[in-house]
Amino acid sequence: MRIITLNTWGGKVYQPLMDFFTRHSNTTDIFCLQEVFNSPNVRNELGNVRPKLFEDITEVLPHHQGYFTESQYNDEWLAIFIKKDIVIKNHGDIFVYWHRHSNFGGNGKTMGRNLQYIQLELNGKPCTVINFHGLWNGEGKKDSDDRIKQSQNIITFLKQTEWTKILSGDFNLEPETQSIALLEDSMRNLIQENNITSTRSSFYTKDCKFADYTFISPEIKVQHFEVMQDPVSDHLPMLLDFSL
């Protein structure tokens, strides 16, 4: 099974992004996406994002079913697109920082952060795929009390299911943080294992070149993992090909 994870940057690199989805639609079972919008009323300060990006992606992925969840009304969403022939056992989301519609005054520290998940069976074995966009606080990607608590809440959710788990997304964290180390206690960090030196594209001009991670349960068999070099966002896509 193949998963591609990507922070879409709200579709700012629109046509290359759409071409990317079209190019990989036949070979990718699941897309886990962050910063996806589906509202006519998007905040002006977000810049040239596509307000109906979820619908745009749905159009270029006709053989996938899209699932979305919002943390804030008229703001960014998490979205998972999964091939329609894959049987879904359950799907939903759970908050690991604040709560839905908690944001006030445009303060990013008050934006609720949720895990979006889909549970399925692969070769008769249960698997939970989790999509995540971590806390942005305007103070870089170092540890903070809120980020450590967020990781602790993620671990609580992971322990609540005995299913094999894949957790991926934009964590807004540097590699050498306690917030990441907490997750490494029970999950394999494929960014660290594969000596990845950056998950950011040339569109990103700041110093820290890390934000995105893929964590997996130890029993998962990795056929292939890479950070793809397609410049379709200020983040780079992560590709995981695996079996159970």
Summary of the structure (lengths in Angstrom):
residues: 244
radius of gyration: 16.5
end to end distance: 9.2
largest distance: 47.6
contacts: 803
relative contact order: 0.16
helix: 23%
strand: 35%
